[in-house]
Amino acid sequence: MKEVRELVEAELGTFVQLRHDIHQHPELAFAENRTSDLVAGLLEQWGYTVERGIGGTGLVAQLRVGNGSRCVGIRADMDALPITEESGVAHTSKHTGKMHACGHDGHTTMLLAAAKVLAARKSFNGTLNLIFQPAEEYGKSGSGAMRMIADGLFEKYPCDAVYGMHNMPGYPQGQLHFYDGWMMASSDVVTITVKGVGGHGAKPHNTHDPIVAASSIVMALQTVVSRNVNPLDSAVVTVGMFHAGVANNVIPEQAELKLTVRCFKPEVRKLLEERIVAIVQAQAQSFNVEAEVDYQHGYAPVFNTSKETQFARQVAREVVADENVIDQTEPMAGSEDFAFMLEKCPGSYLFIGNGLKELDAASGFDLHNPYYDFNDKNIAIGATYWVALAERFLQ
């Protein structure tokens, strides 16, 4: 891979500038119009066939070489977050309240740098599908991966395997981390509305207090994982919001709780939902109040298939030293909508270390932090890795 690395590094300055440009102009979910225009224009210039408007602002760039029947997909996300940047870097966001706080600007740039080298070398035999996805950051608008799939992504662009990569602060810069199996958690949002009878705070006996009932629900939910889930499995039930009342001497009509629920296995996900709903209803009944549970399924868990993950590890050893390949990293309870692509197609998701805070300044701050910045040193490593993976897969 020395030749590929040299080709990438020969234009590294150009791609660093490109990354900084994208970083300065962040766009939120399904509004990545400028970014999509920029990406499509470059890919068309390099000889790719580009289809836009898949899943809103998403696009797929395809390059066919030879008569090989193999097809591989590589995905990068493009959207930013509704965060005001505080990093102080020279290329800081020009748009208050919008920031590339998760490194999608870097993911897009790594794949673009790889795309240019792949098109120049044409050293493969088959079909390369580069997927530039909108809206990975889940919100009211939904998932970009789901929208692309619903728009016929894999029917139009079938893939024998699909791969994705995410930078990860807290891991040494340039390390490549793999995991065979359930790597990232599902993420569900639960809203619980407790409805009682309000009244004067001095006459609680004339009310059905939703605050007391909701408080009991919060405590009872702490048993969902500890007394229902197998200790060898992992799950999280967190109450992140509790809203009720406006005055100290008034018992309100209702209280509202919001939860995040995360786990790694579908059967555990089903169990969590069943137990949460049952506990909420039982607690509400015991306090003579009513409870409504709005259970919204978010992202599925990320499952990396064994064959494709083993292949991805082997490619990594051609790109970085053995000590920088972590064969089986620790799973994490964060979520990622690449999971939906992996439900449709075998493949693997990997992490690339973004750096340690004490060594890499802004690159070491955690994701979704206003002081975070993508590590430009990873552009060469990530791009070289994607070239190696595509060329080996399509040999």
C-alpha positions as CSV (number, residue, x, y, z in Angstrom):
1,M,0.0,0.0,0.0
2,K,3.0,2.3,-0.1
3,E,2.2,3.5,-3.6
4,V,-1.4,4.3,-2.6
5,R,-0.3,6.1,0.6
6,E,2.1,8.2,-1.6
7,L,-0.7,9.1,-4.0
8,V,-3.0,10.2,-1.2
9,E,-0.3,12.2,0.6
10,A,0.7,13.9,-2.7
11,E,-2.7,15.7,-2.5
12,L,-3.2,15.7,1.2
13,G,-3.0,19.5,1.5
14,T,-5.8,19.8,-1.0
15,F,-8.0,17.4,1.0
16,V,-7.2,19.0,4.3
17,Q,-8.4,22.3,2.8
18,L,-11.5,20.6,1.5
19,R,-12.2,19.2,5.0
20,H,-11.8,22.6,6.5
21,D,-14.2,24.1,3.9
22,I,-16.9,21.5,4.7
23,H,-16.2,22.1,8.4
24,Q,-16.8,25.9,8.0
25,H,-20.1,25.3,6.2
26,P,-21.9,22.7,8.4
27,E,-25.4,21.6,7.3
28,L,-28.0,19.8,9.4
29,A,-29.9,16.6,8.6
30,F,-31.5,16.6,5.1
31,A,-30.2,20.1,4.4
32,E,-26.7,19.1,3.2
33,N,-27.2,20.8,-0.2
34,R,-23.9,22.6,-0.4
35,T,-22.0,19.5,0.8
36,S,-23.9,17.3,-1.6
37,D,-23.2,19.7,-4.5
38,L,-19.5,19.8,-3.7
39,V,-19.2,16.0,-3.3
40,A,-21.1,15.2,-6.5
41,G,-19.2,17.8,-8.6
42,L,-15.8,16.3,-7.6
43,L,-16.9,12.7,-8.2
44,E,-18.3,13.5,-11.6
45,Q,-15.1,15.3,-12.4
46,W,-13.1,12.1,-11.6
47,G,-15.3,9.9,-13.8
48,Y,-17.9,8.5,-11.5
49,T,-21.6,8.1,-12.4
50,V,-23.5,10.0,-9.8
51,E,-27.1,9.7,-8.8
52,R,-28.4,12.4,-6.5
53,G,-31.5,12.8,-4.4
54,I,-31.4,9.4,-2.8
55,G,-32.9,9.7,0.6
56,G,-33.2,13.5,0.2
57,T,-29.7,15.0,-0.1
58,G,-27.9,11.6,-0.3
59,L,-26.0,10.4,-3.4
60,V,-24.3,7.3,-4.8
61,A,-21.2,7.5,-7.0
62,Q,-20.6,4.3,-9.0
63,L,-17.4,3.3,-10.9
64,R,-17.3,0.1,-12.9
65,V,-14.0,-1.4,-14.0
66,G,-13.7,-4.6,-16.1
67,N,-16.3,-7.3,-16.2
68,G,-16.1,-8.6,-12.6
69,S,-19.4,-9.4,-10.9
70,R,-18.4,-8.4,-7.4
71,C,-19.9,-5.2,-5.9
72,V,-18.8,-3.3,-2.7
73,G,-20.3,-0.3,-1.0
74,I,-18.5,2.2,1.2
75,R,-20.5,4.8,3.1
76,A,-19.7,8.2,4.6
77,D,-22.1,10.5,6.4
78,M,-22.3,14.3,5.6
79,D,-24.5,16.0,8.2
80,A,-23.6,18.3,11.1
81,L,-25.1,18.9,14.6
82,P,-27.1,21.8,16.1
83,I,-24.2,22.9,18.3
84,T,-22.4,26.2,18.5
85,E,-18.6,25.6,18.0
86,E,-16.2,26.6,20.7
87,S,-13.0,24.8,19.4
88,G,-11.2,28.0,18.4
89,V,-9.6,26.4,15.4
90,A,-8.8,28.5,12.4
91,H,-11.5,26.8,10.3
92,T,-14.2,27.1,12.9
93,S,-17.9,27.0,11.8
94,K,-19.2,30.1,10.1
95,H,-22.8,29.3,11.1
96,T,-23.7,29.9,14.7
97,G,-25.6,26.9,16.1
98,K,-24.3,24.5,13.5
99,M,-21.1,22.4,13.9
100,H,-19.4,19.3,12.6
101,A,-19.1,18.0,16.1
102,C,-19.0,14.3,15.1
103,G,-16.4,14.4,12.3
104,H,-18.7,13.7,9.4
105,D,-16.7,16.4,7.5
106,G,-13.7,14.1,8.0
107,H,-15.5,10.9,7.0
108,T,-16.7,12.6,3.8
109,T,-13.2,13.8,3.0
110,M,-11.5,10.5,3.6
111,L,-13.9,8.8,1.2
112,L,-13.4,11.5,-1.4
113,A,-9.6,11.2,-1.2
114,A,-10.0,7.5,-1.7
115,A,-12.4,8.0,-4.6
116,K,-9.9,10.1,-6.5
117,V,-7.1,7.5,-6.1
118,L,-9.4,4.6,-7.0
119,A,-10.6,6.4,-10.1
120,A,-7.0,7.2,-11.2
121,R,-5.7,3.7,-10.6
122,K,-8.7,1.6,-11.7
123,S,-6.9,-1.3,-10.2
124,F,-9.9,-3.5,-9.6
125,N,-12.4,-5.6,-11.5
126,G,-16.0,-5.0,-10.5
127,T,-18.3,-2.3,-9.2
128,L,-17.6,0.3,-6.6
129,N,-20.5,2.1,-4.9
130,L,-19.6,5.1,-2.8
131,I,-22.6,6.1,-0.6
132,F,-22.7,9.6,0.8
133,Q,-25.4,9.7,3.3
134,P,-27.4,12.5,4.8
135,A,-28.9,12.7,8.3
136,E,-27.0,10.2,10.4
137,E,-27.7,12.3,13.5
138,Y,-31.1,11.0,14.5
139,G,-33.8,13.7,15.0
140,K,-37.3,14.6,14.2
141,S,-36.5,14.2,10.5
142,G,-35.5,10.5,10.9
143,S,-32.6,8.5,9.7
144,G,-30.8,9.2,6.4
145,A,-29.8,5.5,6.1
146,M,-33.5,4.5,6.3
147,R,-34.5,7.1,3.8
148,M,-31.8,6.0,1.3
149,I,-32.8,2.3,1.8
150,A,-36.5,3.3,1.3
151,D,-35.5,5.0,-1.9
152,G,-34.2,1.8,-3.3
153,L,-30.5,2.1,-2.4
154,F,-29.6,-1.6,-2.5
155,E,-32.0,-2.4,-5.3
156,K,-30.4,0.2,-7.6
157,Y,-26.9,-0.4,-6.2
158,P,-26.6,-4.0,-5.0
159,C,-23.6,-4.7,-2.8
160,D,-22.0,-8.0,-1.8
161,A,-20.8,-6.1,1.3
162,V,-21.0,-2.6,2.7
163,Y,-18.5,-0.9,5.0
164,G,-18.4,2.3,7.1
165,M,-15.9,4.1,9.4
166,H,-16.2,6.5,12.3
167,N,-13.5,8.5,14.1
168,M,-13.3,7.9,17.8
169,P,-11.7,10.4,20.3
170,G,-10.0,8.7,23.2
171,Y,-8.3,6.1,21.0
172,P,-4.8,6.8,19.8
173,Q,-4.8,8.6,16.5
174,G,-4.8,6.3,13.5
175,Q,-5.6,3.1,15.3
176,L,-8.1,0.9,13.5
177,H,-10.7,-0.8,15.8
178,F,-12.8,-3.8,14.7
179,Y,-15.5,-5.9,16.3
180,D,-17.1,-9.1,15.2
181,G,-20.8,-9.1,16.3
182,W,-23.0,-6.6,18.1
183,M,-20.7,-3.5,18.1
184,M,-23.1,-0.6,18.9
185,A,-26.4,-0.4,20.7
186,S,-30.0,0.2,19.6
187,S,-31.4,3.5,20.7
188,D,-35.1,4.0,21.6
189,V,-36.9,7.1,22.9
190,V,-39.7,6.6,25.5
191,T,-42.0,9.4,26.6
192,I,-44.1,8.7,29.7
193,T,-47.0,11.1,30.5
194,V,-48.5,10.7,33.9
195,K,-51.9,12.2,34.3
196,G,-53.4,12.8,37.8
197,V,-55.7,15.3,39.5
198,G,-54.1,18.6,40.5
199,G,-54.8,20.8,43.4
200,H,-53.5,23.0,46.3
201,G,-50.2,21.9,47.7
202,A,-51.7,22.2,51.2
203,K,-54.4,19.7,50.4
204,P,-52.7,16.7,48.8
205,H,-55.4,14.4,50.0
206,N,-57.7,15.9,47.5
207,T,-55.4,15.2,44.6
208,H,-53.8,12.3,42.7
209,D,-50.3,13.5,42.6
210,P,-48.5,12.8,39.3
211,I,-45.1,13.9,40.6
212,V,-45.1,11.3,43.4
213,A,-46.3,8.7,40.9
214,A,-43.7,9.6,38.3
215,S,-41.0,9.6,41.0
216,S,-41.9,6.1,41.9
217,I,-41.8,5.1,38.2
218,V,-38.3,6.5,37.9
219,M,-37.1,4.4,40.8
220,A,-39.0,1.3,39.6
221,L,-37.4,1.6,36.2
222,Q,-34.0,1.1,37.8
223,T,-34.9,-2.5,38.2
224,V,-35.6,-3.2,34.5
225,V,-32.0,-3.9,33.7
226,S,-30.8,-5.2,37.1
227,R,-33.6,-7.7,37.6
228,N,-34.7,-8.6,34.1
229,V,-31.8,-8.6,31.8
230,N,-29.2,-11.4,31.8
231,P,-26.1,-10.1,33.6
232,L,-24.1,-11.3,30.6
233,D,-26.0,-9.0,28.3
234,S,-25.8,-5.2,28.4
235,A,-28.6,-2.6,28.5
236,V,-29.2,1.0,29.6
237,V,-32.4,2.6,30.8
238,T,-31.8,6.3,31.6
239,V,-34.4,8.9,32.6
240,G,-33.0,12.0,31.1
241,M,-36.0,14.4,31.6
242,F,-38.6,14.9,34.3
243,H,-40.9,17.9,33.8
244,A,-43.8,18.7,36.2
245,G,-45.4,21.7,37.8
246,V,-44.8,25.5,37.7
247,A,-45.3,26.6,41.4
248,N,-44.1,25.3,44.8
249,N,-47.6,25.2,46.3
250,V,-49.5,23.6,43.3
251,I,-49.8,19.9,42.6
252,P,-49.9,19.8,38.8
253,E,-52.3,17.8,36.6
254,Q,-49.5,15.8,34.9
255,A,-45.8,15.0,34.8
256,E,-43.7,13.9,31.8
257,L,-40.6,11.7,31.7
258,K,-38.3,11.0,28.7
259,L,-36.0,8.0,28.5
260,T,-33.3,6.7,26.4
261,V,-33.2,2.9,26.2
262,R,-30.2,1.1,24.7
263,C,-29.1,-2.5,24.2
264,F,-27.2,-4.8,21.8
265,K,-29.6,-7.7,21.0
266,P,-33.0,-7.7,19.5
267,E,-34.4,-10.1,22.1
268,V,-33.2,-7.8,24.9
269,R,-34.7,-4.8,23.1
270,K,-38.1,-6.6,23.1
271,L,-37.8,-7.5,26.7
272,L,-37.0,-3.9,27.8
273,E,-40.0,-2.6,26.0
274,E,-42.3,-5.1,27.6
275,R,-41.0,-4.6,31.1
276,I,-40.9,-0.7,30.9
277,V,-44.5,-0.6,29.7
278,A,-45.7,-3.1,32.4
279,I,-43.9,-1.3,35.2
280,V,-45.2,2.1,34.2
281,Q,-48.8,0.9,34.1
282,A,-48.5,-1.0,37.4
283,Q,-46.9,2.0,39.2
284,A,-49.6,4.3,37.8
285,Q,-52.4,2.1,38.9
286,S,-50.9,1.9,42.4
287,F,-51.0,5.7,42.7
288,N,-54.5,6.0,41.2
289,V,-53.2,8.0,38.2
290,E,-53.1,7.3,34.4
291,A,-50.0,6.8,32.4
292,E,-49.4,6.9,28.6
293,V,-46.3,5.4,27.1
294,D,-45.1,6.6,23.7
295,Y,-42.4,4.1,22.8
296,Q,-40.4,5.2,19.7
297,H,-38.0,2.7,18.1
298,G,-34.9,4.6,17.0
299,Y,-31.7,3.0,15.6
300,A,-31.2,-0.7,15.4
301,P,-28.0,-2.2,17.0
302,V,-24.9,-2.4,14.7
303,F,-24.1,-6.0,13.9
304,N,-20.8,-6.7,12.0
305,T,-20.8,-10.0,10.1
306,S,-17.8,-12.3,10.8
307,K,-16.5,-12.9,7.3
308,E,-16.6,-9.2,6.3
309,T,-15.1,-8.1,9.6
310,Q,-12.2,-10.6,9.2
311,F,-11.6,-9.3,5.7
312,A,-11.6,-5.7,7.0
313,R,-9.0,-6.6,9.7
314,Q,-6.7,-8.2,7.1
315,V,-6.8,-5.1,5.0
316,A,-6.0,-3.0,8.0
317,R,-2.7,-4.9,8.5
318,E,-1.7,-3.8,5.0
319,V,-2.2,-0.2,5.9
320,V,-1.0,0.3,9.5
321,A,1.3,-1.6,11.8
322,D,0.0,-4.7,13.6
323,E,-0.1,-2.8,17.0
324,N,-2.5,-0.3,15.5
325,V,-5.0,-2.9,14.5
326,I,-7.3,-3.7,17.4
327,D,-9.0,-7.0,16.4
328,Q,-11.9,-6.9,18.9
329,T,-12.5,-3.5,20.5
330,E,-15.0,-2.8,23.2
331,P,-18.6,-2.4,22.1
332,M,-20.2,0.9,23.0
333,A,-23.7,2.0,23.9
334,G,-23.7,4.8,21.3
335,S,-25.9,4.2,18.3
336,E,-25.4,4.6,14.5
337,D,-27.9,4.3,11.6
338,F,-25.4,2.4,9.5
339,A,-27.1,-0.5,11.4
340,F,-30.0,-0.3,9.0
341,M,-27.6,-0.8,6.0
342,L,-26.1,-3.8,7.8
343,E,-29.6,-5.3,8.2
344,K,-29.9,-5.3,4.4
345,C,-26.4,-6.3,3.5
346,P,-23.5,-8.1,5.2
347,G,-20.6,-5.8,6.2
348,S,-18.7,-4.2,8.9
349,Y,-18.3,-0.9,10.8
350,L,-14.9,0.2,12.2
351,F,-13.5,3.0,14.3
352,I,-10.4,5.0,13.6
353,G,-8.7,6.6,16.6
354,N,-9.1,10.4,16.6
355,G,-6.5,11.0,19.3
356,L,-6.0,11.5,23.0
357,K,-6.8,14.9,24.5
358,E,-3.4,15.3,26.1
359,L,-1.7,14.8,22.7
360,D,-4.1,15.9,20.0
361,A,-5.8,19.0,21.5
362,A,-9.3,19.5,19.9
363,S,-9.2,16.0,18.3
364,G,-9.2,14.4,21.7
365,F,-12.5,16.0,22.9
366,D,-15.4,13.7,22.8
367,L,-17.9,13.5,19.9
368,H,-20.8,16.0,20.1
369,N,-18.6,18.4,22.2
370,P,-18.4,22.1,21.2
371,Y,-14.6,21.9,21.5
372,Y,-14.1,18.8,19.3
373,D,-12.4,18.8,15.9
374,F,-11.7,15.9,13.4
375,N,-8.0,14.9,13.3
376,D,-6.6,15.8,9.8
377,K,-3.8,13.2,10.3
378,N,-6.5,10.6,9.7
379,I,-7.3,11.7,6.2
380,A,-4.3,9.9,4.7
381,I,-4.8,6.7,6.8
382,G,-8.6,6.5,6.2
383,A,-8.3,7.2,2.5
384,T,-5.5,4.6,2.1
385,Y,-7.6,2.1,4.0
386,W,-10.6,2.6,1.8
387,V,-8.5,2.2,-1.4
388,A,-7.0,-1.0,-0.1
389,L,-10.3,-2.4,1.0
390,A,-12.0,-1.6,-2.3
391,E,-9.2,-2.9,-4.5
392,R,-8.8,-6.1,-2.4
393,F,-12.5,-6.8,-2.3
394,L,-12.8,-6.3,-6.1
395,Q,-9.7,-8.3,-7.1
